[in-house]
Amino acid sequence: MPAKPTTHEPLIFAWNARDHSLWHLFVALLLLMGAMAGFFVVFRIVHPVAQRLPATPYHIISLDPADPAALALIHRAQDRSFALLGDADVSRPQVAALLAVRPSFDDYQLRLQAMPPAVTPARVPRLFPPGTDVLPPVERRVAPAPPAAPPASLHAVISAPLARRGGGSVELPGIDLTQPTRVQFRVAVGSAGQVITALPLSSLEDPVVMGQLHAAICGLHFAPSEIKRIEWGEVSFRWEAAKQQP
């Protein structure tokens, strides 16, 4: 079978192409060396030049006590008064060389000043003699007594499902409940209308009041229901003013 013609170009080695990557690398190295030299010039470290102070020479003189002139110089240096009195003043009588300083208050004497004369108080005339009523008498007003609050009674408020069977509010006499908003019961009512269970959702600190409320709720009666065997509801409490009869 004849060979199938191929569309690919034949592999031909390029003899005339030369690789110039070495020259490129050499040129890049030269540019890098120039950049580094520029950095060394720009960011070179310049150390401050230390200023040298001029040195003052000192001389040490050694005095020999065996030498009379050196011994006299040693005695003069040990004498504390040689700077105050010179050689010419030794033969003169000693006179106080310091100036006499007299303070300005040397002859001053403390003396008492004359007392100021007593000031006679000026008598101010009185517009009103003592014991006189300045303001006219005012009649005393008696504040009216506040109206007596109408008597209130504690009522048990029954929730909507059970309110249809026994009324929305039932009076509970003889129970002193101070915080009615904090007490709430959940009750279960049977089909005959009796309270099966009364569970307190929140309780007070006084167990006597809670016992009275539990007994009062268990004594409630509702209308019988043939549809529901057990119906649950909630009972809360509130104080209501008694209605006054005309």
Phi, psi and omega per residue, in radians:
M1 nan 2.408 -3.139
P2 -1.218 2.567 -3.142
A3 -1.220 2.497 3.136
K4 -1.290 2.386 3.122
P5 -1.167 2.406 3.139
T6 -1.825 2.525 3.137
T7 -1.643 -0.116 -3.119
H8 -1.338 2.612 3.088
E9 -1.294 2.577 3.129
P10 -1.226 2.662 3.112
L11 -1.309 1.968 -3.112
I12 -2.127 2.227 3.115
F13 -1.419 2.247 -3.109
A14 -1.474 1.713 3.140
W15 -1.320 -0.509 -3.082
N16 -1.420 -0.307 -3.132
A17 -1.316 2.303 -3.136
R18 -2.025 2.532 -3.132
D19 -1.572 1.992 3.142
H20 -1.800 0.396 -3.124
S21 -1.190 -0.547 3.129
L22 -1.147 -0.696 3.092
W23 -1.168 -0.680 3.092
H24 -1.089 -0.715 3.111
L25 -1.132 -0.678 3.125
F26 -1.140 -0.731 3.118
V27 -1.150 -0.716 3.101
A28 -1.116 -0.642 3.106
L29 -1.131 -0.721 3.107
L30 -1.108 -0.749 3.113
L31 -1.111 -0.668 3.105
L32 -1.148 -0.732 3.120
M33 -1.116 -0.678 3.089
G34 -1.140 -0.702 3.119
A35 -1.140 -0.714 3.126
M36 -1.152 -0.685 3.095
A37 -1.120 -0.703 3.078
G38 -1.095 -0.686 3.087
F39 -1.110 -0.684 3.109
F40 -1.130 -0.575 3.133
V41 -1.315 -0.746 -3.079
V42 -1.266 -0.792 -3.052
F43 -1.804 0.659 3.113
R44 -1.326 2.685 -3.104
I45 -1.642 2.122 -3.141
V46 -1.872 2.038 3.134
H47 -1.471 2.395 3.113
P48 -1.192 2.533 -3.124
V49 -1.462 2.128 -3.133
A50 -1.285 2.237 3.119
Q51 -1.474 2.227 -3.126
R52 -1.604 2.194 3.110
L53 -1.416 2.473 3.127
P54 -1.181 2.333 -3.120
A55 -1.493 2.287 3.121
T56 -1.670 2.109 -3.127
P57 -1.318 2.459 3.092
Y58 -2.052 2.512 -3.139
H59 -1.977 2.445 3.098
I60 -1.948 2.168 -3.139
I61 -1.850 2.225 3.124
S62 -1.749 2.105 -3.133
L63 -1.793 2.369 -3.132
D64 -1.801 2.060 -3.140
P65 -1.081 -0.321 3.122
A66 -1.235 -0.399 3.126
D67 -1.437 2.187 -3.129
P68 -1.054 -0.704 -3.138
A69 -1.159 -0.714 3.107
A70 -1.174 -0.620 3.123
L71 -1.172 -0.671 3.096
A72 -1.150 -0.639 3.100
L73 -1.180 -0.632 3.097
I74 -1.156 -0.732 3.124
H75 -1.139 -0.634 3.138
R76 -1.204 -0.608 3.103
A77 -1.236 -0.578 3.111
Q78 -1.325 -0.381 3.120
D79 -1.323 2.189 -3.094
R80 -1.373 -0.281 -3.075
S81 -1.765 0.207 -3.107
F82 -1.291 -0.435 3.134
A83 -1.370 -0.398 -3.129
L84 -1.517 -0.645 -3.109
L85 -2.014 2.215 3.119
G86 -1.462 -3.059 3.124
D87 -1.218 -0.528 -3.098
A88 -1.338 -0.386 -3.082
D89 -1.617 0.065 -3.099
V90 -1.264 -0.672 -3.108
S91 -1.335 -0.367 -3.109
R92 -1.383 2.689 3.075
P93 -1.184 2.543 -3.090
Q94 -1.267 2.145 3.136
V95 -2.109 2.510 3.137
A96 -1.070 1.999 -3.118
A97 -1.441 -0.292 -3.115
L98 -1.434 2.597 3.132
L99 -1.327 2.520 3.108
A100 -1.396 2.124 -3.118
V101 -1.871 2.121 3.109
R102 -1.995 2.142 3.130
P103 -1.214 2.762 -3.101
S104 -1.238 -0.367 -3.123
F105 -1.750 0.386 -3.093
D106 -1.176 -0.778 -3.107
D107 -1.645 0.183 -3.092
Y108 -1.482 2.404 3.137
Q109 -2.138 2.453 3.129
L110 -1.407 2.260 -3.140
R111 -2.305 2.617 3.116
L112 -1.420 2.389 3.068
Q113 -1.443 2.775 3.126
A114 -1.247 2.405 -3.131
M115 -1.257 2.482 3.113
P116 -1.198 2.628 -3.137
P117 -1.183 2.618 -3.140
A118 -1.200 2.337 -3.127
V119 -1.506 2.140 3.115
T120 -1.354 2.202 -3.131
P121 -1.168 2.403 3.121
A122 -1.371 2.337 -3.131
R123 -1.477 2.110 3.139
V124 -1.619 2.223 3.133
P125 -1.178 2.447 3.136
R126 -1.516 2.235 3.098
L127 -1.308 -0.631 -3.128
F128 -2.201 2.196 3.101
P129 -1.193 2.756 3.137
P130 -1.133 2.498 -3.128
G131 1.537 0.080 -3.139
T132 -1.671 2.338 3.086
D133 -1.325 2.029 -3.121
V134 -1.325 -0.765 -3.110
L135 -1.654 2.596 3.106
P136 -1.173 2.705 3.132
P137 -1.150 2.494 -3.112
V138 -2.065 2.333 3.123
E139 -1.235 2.407 3.124
R140 -1.341 2.324 3.129
R141 -1.816 2.277 3.127
V142 -1.640 2.150 3.133
A143 -1.183 2.335 -3.139
P144 -1.165 2.505 3.139
A145 -1.201 2.422 3.128
P146 -1.125 2.539 -3.138
P147 -1.121 2.464 -3.127
A148 -1.183 2.385 -3.137
A149 -1.224 2.423 3.131
P150 -1.145 2.572 3.132
P151 -1.114 2.499 -3.136
A152 -2.122 2.716 3.138
S153 -2.292 2.659 -3.123
L154 -1.463 2.305 -3.141
H155 -2.143 2.514 3.041
A156 -1.685 2.095 -3.124
V157 -1.676 2.107 -3.074
I158 -1.722 2.481 -3.107
S159 -1.209 3.002 -2.985
A160 -1.066 -0.764 -3.099
P161 -1.070 -0.684 -3.127
L162 -1.563 -0.252 -3.127
A163 -1.154 -0.478 3.134
R164 -1.228 -0.383 -3.068
R165 -1.731 -0.255 -3.087
G166 -2.609 0.253 -3.106
G167 1.547 2.692 -3.076
G168 -1.452 -0.420 -3.079
S169 -2.460 2.347 -3.135
V170 -2.227 2.274 -3.119
E171 -1.364 2.398 3.121
L172 -2.114 1.617 -3.112
P173 -1.388 2.703 3.028
G174 1.412 0.255 -3.141
I175 -2.101 2.162 3.124
D176 -1.701 1.604 -3.139
L177 -1.823 1.992 -3.068
T178 -1.428 -0.564 -3.113
Q179 -2.186 1.431 -3.072
P180 -1.245 -0.397 -3.108
T181 -1.306 -0.251 -3.107
R182 -1.665 -0.055 -3.097
V183 -1.985 2.357 3.127
Q184 -2.677 2.453 -3.139
F185 -2.100 2.623 2.999
R186 -2.010 2.097 -3.011
V187 -2.018 2.661 3.047
A188 -2.077 2.166 -3.074
V189 -1.945 2.290 3.141
G190 -1.399 3.139 -3.109
S191 -1.204 -0.423 3.123
A192 -1.470 -0.100 3.125
G193 1.707 0.039 3.130
Q194 -1.546 2.673 3.107
V195 -1.478 2.031 -3.117
I196 -1.470 -0.846 -3.065
T197 -2.405 2.466 3.038
A198 -2.298 1.875 -3.078
L199 -1.848 2.159 3.085
P200 -1.321 2.167 3.072
L201 -1.392 -0.462 3.064
S202 -2.567 2.575 -3.045
S203 -2.185 2.781 3.062
L204 -1.725 3.049 3.114
E205 -1.344 -0.383 -3.093
D206 -1.591 1.891 -3.133
P207 -1.223 -0.391 -3.130
V208 -1.186 -0.775 3.128
V209 -1.139 -0.675 3.118
M210 -1.141 -0.665 3.087
G211 -1.138 -0.678 3.093
Q212 -1.130 -0.724 3.123
L213 -1.144 -0.731 -3.133
H214 -1.120 -0.695 3.121
A215 -1.193 -0.650 3.139
A216 -1.185 -0.657 -3.140
I217 -1.256 -0.702 3.117
C218 -1.140 -0.385 3.113
G219 -1.514 0.028 3.123
L220 -1.290 2.633 3.107
H221 -2.226 2.398 -3.132
F222 -2.092 2.919 3.121
A223 -1.249 2.487 3.140
P224 -1.172 2.678 3.140
S225 -2.380 2.269 3.120
E226 -1.619 -0.161 -3.084
I227 -1.493 -0.893 -3.071
K228 -1.848 2.324 3.126
R229 -1.343 -0.776 3.082
I230 -2.317 2.272 3.136
E231 -2.203 2.304 -3.092
W232 -1.746 2.632 3.090
G233 -2.825 3.077 -3.113
E234 -2.122 2.552 -3.141
V235 -2.206 2.178 3.057
S236 -2.054 3.098 -3.027
F237 -2.323 2.653 3.062
R238 -2.793 2.731 3.103
W239 -1.664 2.293 3.130
E240 -2.191 2.422 3.116
A241 -1.226 2.482 3.128
A242 -1.263 2.430 3.134
K243 -1.312 2.225 3.128
Q244 -1.472 2.334 -3.126
Q245 -1.420 2.420 -3.115
P246 -1.261 nan nan
